[in-house]
């Protein structure tokens, strides 16, 4: 049972993760692998809207996806996009990345290997990881203009679609921790975090939403 306070705190983190970018034409769309096939749906929609001529799906498997996406996140995303009418020649697959930093690094190498010039990129993620993904991409590939994109859903709608509120809150807490910790480690750009967001994170951590936290970190 999720308490009223935990729901409110999760909403606080959800709202902070939203970058509020307006989708616009870009050199490429990069769909970040995860358990959520909705990322592939959004990426396919961006292609069909004429906002990108090329898609990269990136991701291996994780403890969350190894059973439901045994062929790898990027491959399952590719199959979904094909089912949605995206032509095979418009999709590149990067099958090795196991974290967001590798998603960007290996996608960059893949695009460079194919001789694709990238000035701007639509960065497609789960809604609750927009800011985390953006901060990582800006650090690793700073000469690209990044435009965040995700499914247009409210927090409650997203939880209903996943059917696992604890997983979503755990993921939100993990994403928030990384925004606080990773800039000091050189993995992300630093962003100002409002005090109410930090307080919400601390309450959720104290309430036990800790399965996606970095082991051994106090923050």
MDTraj code that builds the backbone (N, CA, C; nanometers):
import mdtraj as md
import numpy as np

residues = "UNK UNK UNK UNK UNK UNK UNK UNK UNK UNK UNK UNK UNK UNK UNK UNK UNK UNK UNK UNK UNK UNK UNK UNK UNK UNK UNK UNK UNK UNK UNK UNK UNK UNK UNK UNK UNK UNK UNK UNK UNK UNK UNK UNK UNK UNK UNK UNK UNK UNK UNK UNK UNK UNK UNK UNK UNK UNK UNK UNK UNK UNK UNK UNK UNK UNK UNK UNK UNK UNK UNK UNK UNK UNK UNK UNK UNK UNK UNK UNK UNK UNK UNK UNK UNK UNK UNK UNK UNK UNK UNK UNK UNK UNK UNK UNK UNK UNK UNK UNK UNK UNK UNK UNK UNK UNK UNK UNK UNK UNK UNK UNK UNK UNK UNK UNK UNK UNK UNK UNK UNK UNK UNK UNK UNK UNK UNK UNK UNK UNK UNK UNK UNK UNK UNK UNK UNK UNK UNK UNK UNK UNK UNK UNK UNK UNK UNK UNK UNK UNK UNK UNK UNK UNK UNK UNK UNK UNK UNK UNK UNK UNK UNK UNK UNK UNK UNK UNK UNK UNK UNK UNK UNK UNK UNK UNK UNK UNK UNK UNK UNK UNK UNK UNK UNK UNK UNK UNK UNK UNK UNK UNK UNK UNK UNK UNK UNK UNK UNK UNK UNK UNK UNK UNK UNK UNK UNK UNK UNK UNK UNK UNK UNK UNK UNK UNK UNK UNK UNK".split()
xyz = np.array([
    [0.0851, -0.1195, 0.0000],
    [0.0000, 0.0000, 0.0000],
    [0.0889, 0.1248, 0.0000],
    [0.0665, 0.2114, -0.0947],
    [0.1436, 0.3352, -0.1057],
    [0.0703, 0.4451, -0.0284],
    [0.1413, 0.5117, 0.0629],
    [0.0791, 0.6157, 0.1446],
    [0.0508, 0.7403, 0.0618],
    [-0.0395, 0.8241, 0.1147],
    [-0.0709, 0.9507, 0.0487],
    [0.0535, 1.0378, 0.0366],
    [0.1367, 1.0394, 0.1415],
    [0.2594, 1.1181, 0.1381],
    [0.3544, 1.0680, 0.0309],
    [0.3686, 0.9351, 0.0203],
    [0.4580, 0.8788, -0.0811],
    [0.4097, 0.9120, -0.2216],
    [0.2786, 0.9080, -0.2445],
    [0.2241, 0.9457, -0.3752],
    [0.2572, 1.0911, -0.4079],
    [0.2400, 1.1781, -0.3077],
    [0.2680, 1.3199, -0.3297],
    [0.4163, 1.3433, -0.3554],
    [0.5020, 1.2729, -0.2822],
    [0.6458, 1.2886, -0.3012],
    [0.6895, 1.2351, -0.4371],
    [0.6314, 1.1243, -0.4785],
    [0.6632, 1.0708, -0.6108],
    [0.6202, 1.1677, -0.7205],
    [0.5059, 1.2322, -0.7019],
    [0.4605, 1.3334, -0.7981],
    [0.5604, 1.4483, -0.8055],
    [0.6162, 1.4876, -0.6912],
    [0.7167, 1.5944, -0.6878],
    [0.8380, 1.5563, -0.7723],
    [0.8855, 1.4344, -0.7572],
    [1.0003, 1.3896, -0.8360],
    [0.9641, 1.3776, -0.9832],
    [0.8457, 1.3273, -1.0113],
    [0.7993, 1.3145, -1.1500],
    [0.7975, 1.4505, -1.2192],
    [0.7399, 1.5500, -1.1534],
    [0.7307, 1.6837, -1.2126],
    [0.8692, 1.7418, -1.2387],
    [0.9633, 1.7175, -1.1474],
    [1.0982, 1.7708, -1.1647],
    [1.1694, 1.7049, -1.2821],
    [1.1418, 1.5795, -1.3057],
    [1.2087, 1.5089, -1.4160],
    [1.1658, 1.5604, -1.5525],
    [1.0482, 1.6207, -1.5629],
    [0.9996, 1.6675, -1.6918],
    [1.0790, 1.7896, -1.7371],
    [1.1383, 1.7835, -1.8550],
    [1.2180, 1.8942, -1.9069],
    [1.1318, 1.9992, -1.9769],
    [1.0148, 1.9608, -2.0226],
    [0.9247, 2.0561, -2.0870],
    [0.9695, 2.0997, -2.2258],
    [1.0495, 2.0175, -2.2932],
    [1.0952, 2.0530, -2.4275],
    [0.9851, 2.0314, -2.5306],
    [0.9869, 2.1142, -2.6330],
    [0.8959, 2.0980, -2.7465],
    [0.9681, 2.0178, -2.8540],
    [0.9104, 1.9066, -2.8965],
    [0.9730, 1.8250, -2.9999],
    [0.9867, 1.9051, -3.1288],
    [1.1005, 1.8928, -3.1939],
    [1.1254, 1.9659, -3.3187],
    [1.2160, 1.8809, -3.4069],
    [1.2294, 1.9140, -3.5356],
    [1.3129, 1.8320, -3.6239],
    [1.4579, 1.8253, -3.5753],
    [1.5135, 1.7044, -3.5752],
    [1.6506, 1.6815, -3.5317],
    [1.7197, 1.5823, -3.6248],
    [1.8509, 1.5756, -3.6146],
    [1.9298, 1.4876, -3.7006],
    [1.8954, 1.3409, -3.6799],
    [1.8639, 1.3037, -3.5553],
    [1.8411, 1.1640, -3.5201],
    [1.7555, 1.1596, -3.3948],
    [1.6866, 1.0488, -3.3757],
    [1.6177, 1.0217, -3.2496],
    [1.6850, 0.9010, -3.1852],
    [1.7182, 0.9130, -3.0584],
    [1.7831, 0.8043, -2.9855],
    [1.6875, 0.7547, -2.8781],
    [1.6404, 0.6319, -2.8935],
    [1.5493, 0.5707, -2.7973],
    [1.6281, 0.4908, -2.6962],
    [1.6204, 0.5302, -2.5705],
    [1.6992, 0.4678, -2.4645],
    [1.6292, 0.3430, -2.4130],
    [1.6990, 0.2320, -2.4169],
    [1.6422, 0.1046, -2.3768],
    [1.5988, 0.1013, -2.2316],
    [1.4919, 0.0248, -2.2053],
    [1.4386, 0.0081, -2.0702],
    [1.3319, -0.1007, -2.0766],
    [1.2596, -0.1159, -1.9661],
    [1.1489, -0.2114, -1.9612],
    [1.0258, -0.1604, -2.0339],
    [1.0244, -0.0335, -2.0719],
    [0.9045, 0.0336, -2.1199],
    [0.9039, 0.0445, -2.2722],
    [0.8206, -0.0366, -2.3380],
    [0.8097, -0.0304, -2.4835],
    [0.7487, 0.0998, -2.5318],
    [0.6920, 0.1767, -2.4404],
    [0.6394, 0.3071, -2.4779],
    [0.7452, 0.3990, -2.5351],
    [0.8716, 0.3774, -2.4963],
    [0.9804, 0.4571, -2.5540],
    [0.9888, 0.4325, -2.7045],
    [0.9740, 0.3078, -2.7454],
    [0.9749, 0.2760, -2.8885],
    [0.8548, 0.3379, -2.9586],
    [0.7400, 0.3384, -2.8918],
    [0.6200, 0.3980, -2.9505],
    [0.6393, 0.5471, -2.9759],
    [0.6945, 0.6174, -2.8766],
    [0.7172, 0.7617, -2.8910],
    [0.8172, 0.7889, -3.0022],
    [0.9246, 0.7092, -3.0068],
    [1.0267, 0.7281, -3.1090],
    [0.9691, 0.7055, -3.2484],
    [0.8883, 0.6016, -3.2634],
    [0.8242, 0.5758, -3.3922],
    [0.7324, 0.6910, -3.4318],
    [0.6602, 0.7452, -3.3350],
    [0.5711, 0.8580, -3.3640],
    [0.6497, 0.9802, -3.4100],
    [0.7640, 1.0057, -3.3487],
    [0.8479, 1.1183, -3.3915],
    [0.8932, 1.1005, -3.5358],
    [0.9266, 0.9763, -3.5716],
    [0.9654, 0.9484, -3.7101],
    [0.8480, 0.9752, -3.8050],
    [0.7314, 0.9240, -3.7709],
    [0.6159, 0.9398, -3.8589],
    [0.5713, 1.0852, -3.8702],
    [0.6016, 1.1656, -3.7700],
    [0.5687, 1.3082, -3.7744],
    [0.6720, 1.3881, -3.8536],
    [0.7726, 1.3208, -3.9060],
    [0.8734, 1.3874, -3.9871],
    [0.9754, 1.4659, -3.9069],
    [0.9916, 1.4336, -3.7790],
    [1.0836, 1.5077, -3.6932],
    [1.2242, 1.4492, -3.6928],
    [1.2407, 1.3323, -3.7515],
    [1.3737, 1.2728, -3.7621],
    [1.3770, 1.1760, -3.8797],
    [1.4886, 1.1699, -3.9537],
    [1.4992, 1.0734, -4.0632],
    [1.5570, 0.9393, -4.0189],
    [1.6069, 0.9338, -3.8952],
    [1.6816, 0.8165, -3.8507],
    [1.6590, 0.7939, -3.7014],
    [1.6513, 0.6655, -3.6651],
    [1.6323, 0.6245, -3.5258],
    [1.7487, 0.5358, -3.4828],
    [1.7979, 0.5575, -3.3625],
    [1.8887, 0.4629, -3.2982],
    [1.8184, 0.4095, -3.1741],
    [1.8060, 0.2791, -3.1641],
    [1.7602, 0.2157, -3.0410],
    [1.8821, 0.1560, -2.9720],
    [1.8980, 0.1856, -2.8432],
    [2.0170, 0.1447, -2.7722],
    [1.9819, 0.0762, -2.6405],
    [2.0450, -0.0379, -2.6161],
    [2.0237, -0.1056, -2.4890],
    [2.0406, -0.2556, -2.4991],
    [2.1080, -0.3125, -2.3994],
    [2.1242, -0.4579, -2.3885],
    [2.0070, -0.5116, -2.3056],
    [2.0350, -0.5746, -2.1937],
    [1.9315, -0.6162, -2.1003],
    [1.9757, -0.5777, -1.9602],
    [1.8805, -0.5790, -1.8675],
    [1.9085, -0.5502, -1.7275],
    [1.8309, -0.6503, -1.6440],
    [1.8440, -0.6407, -1.5127],
    [1.7688, -0.7317, -1.4261],
    [1.6185, -0.7136, -1.4436],
    [1.5765, -0.5926, -1.4855],
    [1.4344, -0.5666, -1.5061],
    [1.3840, -0.6222, -1.6381],
    [1.4719, -0.6329, -1.7393],
    [1.4255, -0.6660, -1.8745],
    [1.4698, -0.8019, -1.9269],
    [1.5585, -0.8701, -1.8578],
    [1.6161, -0.9913, -1.9164],
    [1.5130, -1.1005, -1.9442],
    [1.4048, -1.1037, -1.8654],
    [1.3027, -1.2058, -1.8879],
    [1.2020, -1.1640, -1.9946],
    [1.1658, -1.0342, -1.9961],
    [1.0623, -0.9883, -2.0894],
    [1.1201, -0.9437, -2.2233],
    [1.2503, -0.9129, -2.2264],
    [1.3151, -0.8714, -2.3509],
    [1.4433, -0.9528, -2.3708],
    [1.4299, -1.0835, -2.3889],
    [1.5491, -1.1693, -2.3932],
    [1.6424, -1.1420, -2.5101],
    [1.5922, -1.0794, -2.6167],
    [1.6778, -1.0486, -2.7321],
    [1.7468, -0.9129, -2.7169],
    [1.7232, -0.8477, -2.6053],
    [1.7837, -0.7172, -2.5800],
    [1.6835, -0.6052, -2.6010],
    [1.6966, -0.5020, -2.5206],
    [1.6014, -0.3912, -2.5249],
    [1.5975, -0.3250, -2.6623],
    [1.7139, -0.2970, -2.7190],
    [1.7181, -0.2280, -2.8483],
    [1.6516, -0.3106, -2.9580],
    [1.6724, -0.4409, -2.9547],
    [1.6128, -0.5278, -3.0574],
    [1.4615, -0.5341, -3.0421],
    [1.4141, -0.5436, -2.9199],
    [1.2691, -0.5441, -2.8986],
    [1.2081, -0.4098, -2.9379],
    [1.2782, -0.3007, -2.9125],
    [1.2316, -0.1696, -2.9575],
    [1.2241, -0.1652, -3.1100],
    [1.3276, -0.2179, -3.1763],
    [1.3285, -0.2193, -3.3233],
    [1.2072, -0.2950, -3.3764],
    [1.1795, -0.4111, -3.3183],
    [1.0661, -0.4914, -3.3630],
    [0.9349, -0.4155, -3.3433],
    [0.9234, -0.3455, -3.2316],
    [0.8023, -0.2674, -3.2065],
    [0.7882, -0.1567, -3.3103],
    [0.8978, -0.0872, -3.3394],
    [0.8925, 0.0221, -3.4379],
    [0.8569, -0.0304, -3.5765],
    [0.9104, -0.1458, -3.6136],
    [0.8751, -0.2065, -3.7414],
    [0.7258, -0.2367, -3.7470],
    [0.6727, -0.2898, -3.6363],
    [0.5293, -0.3173, -3.6299],
    [0.4473, -0.1895, -3.6449],
    [0.5052, -0.0776, -3.6033],
    [0.4364, 0.0508, -3.6117],
    [0.4607, 0.1221, -3.7446],
    [0.5262, 0.0538, -3.8386],
    [0.5396, 0.1070, -3.9729],
    [0.6664, 0.1833, -4.0034],
    [0.7631, 0.1834, -3.9118],
    [0.8912, 0.2482, -3.9413],
    [0.9718, 0.1553, -4.0324],
    [1.0248, 0.2024, -4.1436],
    [1.1016, 0.1155, -4.2328],
    [1.2333, 0.0722, -4.1688],
    [1.2748, -0.0495, -4.2011],
    [1.3959, -0.1059, -4.1409],
    [1.5187, -0.0199, -4.1679],
    [1.5241, 0.0422, -4.2851],
    [1.6423, 0.1205, -4.3212],
    [1.6535, 0.2500, -4.2412],
    [1.5482, 0.2855, -4.1678],
    [1.5514, 0.4076, -4.0858],
    [1.5914, 0.3786, -3.9412],
    [1.6291, 0.2532, -3.9121],
    [1.6591, 0.2141, -3.7738],
    [1.7989, 0.1558, -3.7635],
    [1.8765, 0.2067, -3.6697],
    [2.0031, 0.1465, -3.6303],
    [1.9878, 0.0911, -3.4892],
    [2.0564, -0.0208, -3.4624],
    [2.0463, -0.0856, -3.3314],
    [2.1825, -0.0890, -3.2652],
    [2.1865, -0.0413, -3.1427],
    [2.3062, -0.0486, -3.0590],
    [2.2726, -0.1434, -2.9435],
    [2.3270, -0.2672, -2.9431],
    [2.2777, -0.3703, -2.8528],
    [2.3593, -0.3935, -2.7256],
    [2.4582, -0.3087, -2.6964],
    [2.5494, -0.3416, -2.5863],
    [2.5355, -0.2539, -2.4627],
    [2.4760, -0.1372, -2.4738],
    [2.4736, -0.0415, -2.3627],
    [2.3951, -0.0960, -2.2435],
    [2.4520, -0.0756, -2.1233],
    [2.3885, -0.1225, -2.0010],
    [2.3588, -0.0101, -1.9021],
    [2.3867, 0.1130, -1.9404],
    [2.3486, 0.2276, -1.8588],
    [2.3363, 0.3486, -1.9512],
    [2.2902, 0.4594, -1.8963],
    [2.2625, 0.5760, -1.9805],
    [2.3888, 0.6317, -2.0442],
    [2.4979, 0.6320, -1.9678],
    [2.6234, 0.6798, -2.0249],
    [2.6655, 0.5979, -2.1451],
    [2.6543, 0.4661, -2.1351],
    [2.6881, 0.3802, -2.2481],
    [2.5886, 0.3984, -2.3624],
    [2.4613, 0.4221, -2.3307],
    [2.3636, 0.4513, -2.4365],
    [2.4133, 0.5630, -2.5269],
    [2.4632, 0.6700, -2.4657],
    [2.5064, 0.7861, -2.5432],
    [2.6408, 0.7593, -2.6105],
    [2.7357, 0.7066, -2.5358],
    [2.8692, 0.6819, -2.5905],
    [2.8654, 0.5853, -2.7085],
    [2.7942, 0.4760, -2.6922],
    [2.7912, 0.3737, -2.7973],
    [2.7030, 0.4164, -2.9149],
    [2.5982, 0.4920, -2.8884],
    [2.5172, 0.5458, -2.9991],
    [2.5996, 0.6437, -3.0815],
    [2.6775, 0.7251, -3.0137],
    [2.7641, 0.8192, -3.0854],
    [2.8618, 0.7442, -3.1756],
    [2.9244, 0.6396, -3.1218],
    [3.0187, 0.5614, -3.2010],
    [2.9495, 0.4960, -3.3203],
    [2.8287, 0.4460, -3.2990],
    [2.7527, 0.3825, -3.4068],
    [2.7220, 0.4823, -3.5173],
    [2.6759, 0.5994, -3.4805],
    [2.6420, 0.7014, -3.5799],
    [2.7655, 0.7499, -3.6545],
    [2.8737, 0.7691, -3.5815],
    [2.9981, 0.8100, -3.6475],
    [3.0463, 0.7019, -3.7425],
    [3.0310, 0.5753, -3.7035],
    [3.0709, 0.4647, -3.7901],
    [2.9912, 0.4584, -3.9190],
    [2.8672, 0.5057, -3.9128],
    [2.7820, 0.5103, -4.0321],
    [2.7929, 0.6438, -4.1060],
    [2.8809, 0.7297, -4.0586],
    [2.9005, 0.8585, -4.1254],
    [2.7830, 0.9522, -4.1148],
    [2.7076, 0.9419, -4.0056],
    [2.5896, 1.0269, -3.9883],
    [2.6285, 1.1522, -3.9109],
    [2.6188, 1.2701, -3.9719],
    [2.6468, 1.3937, -3.8974],
    [2.5314, 1.4256, -3.8024],
    [2.5641, 1.4541, -3.6782],
    [2.4612, 1.4807, -3.5778],
    [2.4815, 1.6203, -3.5200],
    [2.3861, 1.7066, -3.5466],
    [2.3852, 1.8421, -3.4911],
    [2.2896, 1.8494, -3.3726],
    [2.1787, 1.7787, -3.3840],
    [2.0760, 1.7795, -3.2800],
    [2.0177, 1.6395, -3.2688],
    [1.9618, 1.6086, -3.1517],
    [1.9067, 1.4742, -3.1321],
    [1.7867, 1.4793, -3.0401],
    [1.6834, 1.4064, -3.0783],
    [1.5690, 1.3819, -2.9907],
    [1.6065, 1.2681, -2.8972],
    [1.6083, 1.2946, -2.7687],
    [1.6483, 1.1962, -2.6686],
    [1.5226, 1.1398, -2.6050],
    [1.4882, 1.0171, -2.6417],
    [1.3598, 0.9600, -2.6010],
    [1.3825, 0.8649, -2.4834],
    [1.3149, 0.8934, -2.3740],
    [1.3308, 0.8163, -2.2515],
    [1.1953, 0.7911, -2.1889],
    [1.1951, 0.7217, -2.0777],
    [1.0755, 0.7126, -1.9954],
    [1.0468, 0.8510, -1.9370],
    [0.9200, 0.8827, -1.9109],
    [0.8888, 1.0183, -1.8630],
    [0.9616, 1.0556, -1.7349],
    [0.9838, 0.9579, -1.6471],
    [1.0458, 0.9904, -1.5191],
    [1.1982, 0.9921, -1.5243],
    [1.2541, 0.9821, -1.6442],
    [1.3992, 0.9903, -1.6561],
    [1.4432, 1.0928, -1.7605],
    [1.3553, 1.1855, -1.7944],
    [1.3926, 1.2881, -1.8927],
    [1.5145, 1.3678, -1.8461],
    [1.5076, 1.4210, -1.7250],
    [1.6150, 1.5096, -1.6781],
    [1.7451, 1.4332, -1.6586],
    [1.7357, 1.3145, -1.6044],
    [1.8565, 1.2329, -1.5856],
    [1.9224, 1.2037, -1.7198],
    [1.8444, 1.1632, -1.8181],
    [1.8992, 1.1315, -1.9499],
    [1.9594, 1.2544, -2.0159],
    [1.8894, 1.3664, -2.0046],
    [1.9372, 1.4916, -2.0633],
    [2.0702, 1.5338, -2.0009],
    [2.0800, 1.5263, -1.8694],
    [2.2023, 1.5665, -1.8003],
    [2.3197, 1.4787, -1.8409],
    [2.2934, 1.3509, -1.8627],
    [2.3984, 1.2589, -1.9050],
    [2.4426, 1.2890, -2.0475],
    [2.3462, 1.3052, -2.1361],
    [2.3786, 1.3304, -2.2772],
    [2.4562, 1.4601, -2.2941],
    [2.4162, 1.5642, -2.2217],
    [2.4861, 1.6932, -2.2322],
    [2.6311, 1.6829, -2.1860],
    [2.6570, 1.5973, -2.0894],
    [2.7934, 1.5798, -2.0396],
    [2.8781, 1.5009, -2.1383],
    [2.8242, 1.3941, -2.1914],
    [2.9021, 1.3013, -2.2737],
    [2.9177, 1.3497, -2.4169],
    [2.8161, 1.4160, -2.4705],
    [2.8196, 1.4620, -2.6103],
    [2.7742, 1.6074, -2.6131],
    [2.8574, 1.6991, -2.5642],
    [2.8142, 1.8368, -2.5409],
    [2.7944, 1.9207, -2.6661],
    [2.8495, 1.8772, -2.7796],
    [2.8349, 1.9587, -2.9007],
    [2.7078, 1.9277, -2.9781],
    [2.6209, 1.8457, -2.9213],
    [2.4898, 1.8172, -2.9804],
    [2.3836, 1.8933, -2.9024],
    [2.2853, 1.9468, -2.9729],
    [2.1693, 2.0068, -2.9075],
    [2.0688, 1.8966, -2.8769],
    [2.0394, 1.8765, -2.7488],
    [1.9528, 1.7665, -2.7059],
    [1.8117, 1.8163, -2.6792],
    [1.7149, 1.7421, -2.7305],
    [1.5743, 1.7726, -2.7091],
    [1.5100, 1.6511, -2.6425],
    [1.4647, 1.6669, -2.5199],
    [1.4060, 1.5545, -2.4468],
    [1.2649, 1.5251, -2.4970],
    [1.2326, 1.3967, -2.5000],
    [1.0992, 1.3543, -2.5424],
    [1.0603, 1.2291, -2.4651],
    [0.9332, 1.2175, -2.4363],
    [0.8801, 1.0981, -2.3707],
    [0.7298, 1.0953, -2.3928],
    [0.6668, 0.9899, -2.3457],
    [0.5214, 0.9790, -2.3591],
    [0.4530, 1.0905, -2.2804],
    [0.3522, 1.1516, -2.3402],
    [0.2766, 1.2572, -2.2730],
    [0.1730, 1.1925, -2.1809],
    [0.2159, 1.1661, -2.0591],
    [0.1304, 1.0984, -1.9614],
    [0.1477, 1.1641, -1.8255],
    [0.0412, 1.1639, -1.7473],
    [0.0533, 1.2067, -1.6092],
    [0.1177, 1.0952, -1.5278],
    [0.1594, 1.1296, -1.4085],
    [0.2175, 1.0291, -1.3187],
    [0.1202, 0.9143, -1.2947],
    [-0.0055, 0.9459, -1.2657],
    [-0.1047, 0.8413, -1.2383],
    [-0.1280, 0.7558, -1.3625],
    [-0.1358, 0.8183, -1.4790],
    [-0.1538, 0.7422, -1.6027],
    [-0.0366, 0.6474, -1.6264],
    [0.0838, 0.6951, -1.5964],
    [0.2005, 0.6105, -1.6192],
    [0.2000, 0.4909, -1.5244],
    [0.1712, 0.5148, -1.3982],
    [0.1639, 0.4036, -1.3032],
    [0.0591, 0.3026, -1.3479],
    [-0.0553, 0.3511, -1.3928],
    [-0.1601, 0.2606, -1.4414],
    [-0.1122, 0.1785, -1.5602],
    [-0.0315, 0.2396, -1.6476],
    [0.0162, 0.1679, -1.7658],
    [0.1190, 0.0613, -1.7307],
    [0.2011, 0.0862, -1.6282],
    [0.3042, -0.0088, -1.5863],
    [0.2478, -0.1139, -1.4927],
    [0.1435, -0.0764, -1.4174],
    [0.0796, -0.1663, -1.3212],
    [0.1748, -0.2100, -1.2092],
    [0.2639, -0.1212, -1.1704],
    [0.3561, -0.1508, -1.0608],
    [0.4023, -0.0182, -1.0003],
    [0.3241, 0.0336, -0.9047],
    [0.3540, 0.1645, -0.8468],
    [0.4869, 0.1650, -0.7737],
    [0.5170, 0.0577, -0.7028],
    [0.6431, 0.0546, -0.6283],
    [0.7625, 0.0587, -0.7227],
    [0.7571, -0.0115, -0.8326],
    [0.8664, -0.0069, -0.9292],
    [0.8861, 0.1353, -0.9808],
    [0.7769, 0.2031, -1.0160],
    [0.7885, 0.3387, -1.0698],
    [0.8488, 0.4318, -0.9655],
    [0.8039, 0.4226, -0.8412],
    [0.8576, 0.5103, -0.7367],
    [1.0038, 0.4775, -0.7093],
    [1.0374, 0.3492, -0.7042],
    [1.1776, 0.3113, -0.6862],
    [1.2642, 0.3709, -0.7971],
    [1.2155, 0.3648, -0.9202],
    [1.2902, 0.4196, -1.0326],
    [1.3033, 0.5717, -1.0216],
    [1.1976, 0.6384, -0.9798],
    [1.2039, 0.7824, -0.9603],
    [1.3087, 0.8202, -0.8555],
    [1.3106, 0.7458, -0.7458],
    [1.4071, 0.7724, -0.6391],
    [1.5492, 0.7475, -0.6894],
    [1.5675, 0.6397, -0.7656],
    [1.7000, 0.6116, -0.8209],
    [1.7460, 0.7182, -0.9181],
    [1.6549, 0.7644, -1.0025],
    [1.6902, 0.8701, -1.0987],
    [1.7273, 0.9982, -1.0261],
    [1.6524, 1.0305, -0.9215],
    [1.6810, 1.1523, -0.8463],
    [1.8157, 1.1445, -0.7751],
    [1.8461, 1.0299, -0.7173],
    [1.9759, 1.0152, -0.6518],
    [2.0902, 1.0386, -0.7498],
    [2.0770, 0.9869, -0.8675],
    [2.1840, 1.0029, -0.9664],
    [2.2013, 1.1491, -1.0082],
    [2.0925, 1.2235, -1.0141],
    [2.1039, 1.3661, -1.0427],
    [2.1826, 1.4390, -0.9342],
    [2.1783, 1.3859, -0.8129],
    [2.2458, 1.4478, -0.7000],
    [2.3906, 1.4018, -0.6862],
    [2.4197, 1.2802, -0.7303],
    [2.5511, 1.2188, -0.7064],
    [2.6426, 1.2244, -0.8289],
    [2.5878, 1.1979, -0.9452],
    [2.6715, 1.1775, -1.0630],
    [2.7468, 1.3008, -1.1129],
    [2.6964, 1.4233, -1.0935],
    [2.7775, 1.5379, -1.1383],
    [2.9162, 1.5409, -1.0738],
    [2.9255, 1.5057, -0.9466],
    [3.0556, 1.5045, -0.8794],
    [3.1474, 1.3961, -0.9347],
    [3.0897, 1.2943, -0.9964],
    [3.1687, 1.1857, -1.0535],
    [3.1976, 1.2072, -1.2018],
    [3.1492, 1.3195, -1.2555],
    [3.1760, 1.3509, -1.3949],
    [3.0858, 1.2817, -1.4941],
    [2.9748, 1.2238, -1.4469],
    [2.8859, 1.1491, -1.5359],
    [2.7737, 1.2348, -1.5938],
    [2.7460, 1.3505, -1.5337],
    [2.6345, 1.4355, -1.5749],
    [2.6735, 1.5810, -1.5578],
    [2.6003, 1.6684, -1.6274],
    [2.6108, 1.8104, -1.5954],
    [2.5365, 1.8341, -1.4637],
    [2.5733, 1.9398, -1.3951],
    [2.5075, 1.9742, -1.2686],
    [2.3847, 2.0600, -1.2959],
    [2.2772, 2.0303, -1.2264],
    [2.1551, 2.1077, -1.2377],
    [2.1062, 2.1468, -1.0981],
    [2.0470, 2.2636, -1.0880],
    [1.9935, 2.3068, -0.9587],
    [1.8734, 2.2209, -0.9216],
    [1.8725, 2.1715, -0.7988],
    [1.7633, 2.0874, -0.7510],
    [1.6889, 2.1620, -0.6410],
    [1.5622, 2.1948, -0.6618],
    [1.4865, 2.2686, -0.5602],
    [1.4773, 2.1912, -0.4291],
    [1.4725, 2.2643, -0.3192],
    [1.4689, 2.2005, -0.1872],
    [1.3495, 2.1063, -0.1697],
    [1.2285, 2.1422, -0.2149],
    [1.1166, 2.0475, -0.1990],
    [1.1407, 1.9136, -0.2682],
    [1.2149, 1.9136, -0.3782],
    [1.2473, 1.7887, -0.4474],
    [1.3411, 1.7037, -0.3612],
    [1.4399, 1.7676, -0.3017],
    [1.5325, 1.6951, -0.2139],
    [1.4574, 1.6370, -0.0938],
    [1.3677, 1.7142, -0.0367],
    [1.2900, 1.6653, 0.0768],
    [1.2027, 1.5462, 0.0377],
    [1.1402, 1.5530, -0.0784],
    [1.0575, 1.4413, -0.1256],
    [1.1427, 1.3162, -0.1445],
    [1.2603, 1.3330, -0.2042],
    [1.3528, 1.2207, -0.2213],
    [1.3887, 1.1584, -0.0866],
    [1.4219, 1.2403, 0.0117],
    [1.4626, 1.1894, 0.1426],
    [1.3490, 1.1126, 0.2096],
    [1.2273, 1.1627, 0.1996],
    [1.1144, 1.0918, 0.2607],
    [1.0898, 0.9578, 0.1934],
    [1.0980, 0.9548, 0.0622],
    [1.0753, 0.8284, -0.0087],
    [1.1842, 0.7281, 0.0228],
    [1.3074, 0.7744, 0.0326],
    [1.4160, 0.6831, 0.0688],
    [1.3937, 0.6275, 0.2090],
    [1.3562, 0.7149, 0.3024],
    [1.3311, 0.6699, 0.4390],
    [1.2128, 0.5734, 0.4464],
    [1.1196, 0.5868, 0.3511],
    [1.0019, 0.4993, 0.3484],
    [1.0306, 0.3648, 0.2839],
    [1.1538, 0.3467, 0.2339],
    [1.1924, 0.2154, 0.1823],
    [1.1907, 0.1989, 0.0324],
    [1.1761, 0.3080, -0.0406],
    [1.1783, 0.2990, -0.1873],
    [1.3246, 0.3075, -0.2343],
    [1.3954, 0.1988, -0.2158],
    [1.5422, 0.2019, -0.2269],
    [1.6006, 0.1009, -0.3242],
    [1.5187, 0.0246, -0.3952],
    [1.5732, -0.0856, -0.4745],
    [1.6570, -0.0389, -0.5921],
    [1.6419, 0.0874, -0.6355],
    [1.7198, 0.1366, -0.7489],
    [1.8247, 0.2403, -0.7059],
    [1.8521, 0.2482, -0.5770],
    [1.9570, 0.3386, -0.5301],
    [2.0947, 0.2795, -0.5576],
    [2.1933, 0.3664, -0.5700],
    [2.3319, 0.3223, -0.5859],
    [2.3772, 0.2629, -0.4521],
    [2.4215, 0.1386, -0.4483],
    [2.4617, 0.0781, -0.3206],
    [2.5734, 0.1552, -0.2538],
    [2.5610, 0.1703, -0.1215],
    [2.6676, 0.2310, -0.0438],
    [2.6686, 0.3805, -0.0415],
    [2.5714, 0.4452, -0.1088],
    [2.5670, 0.5922, -0.1097],
    [2.4689, 0.6416, -0.0050],
    [2.5081, 0.7432, 0.0710],
    [2.4198, 0.8043, 0.1700],
    [2.3191, 0.8956, 0.1020],
    [2.3657, 0.9741, 0.0059],
    [2.2760, 1.0650, -0.0663],
    [2.1771, 0.9869, -0.1506],
])
top = md.Topology()
chain = top.add_chain()
for i, resn in enumerate(residues, 1):
    res = top.add_residue(resn, chain, resSeq=i)
    for name in ("N", "CA", "C"):
        top.add_atom(name, md.element.get_by_symbol(name[0]), res)
traj = md.Trajectory(xyz[None], top)
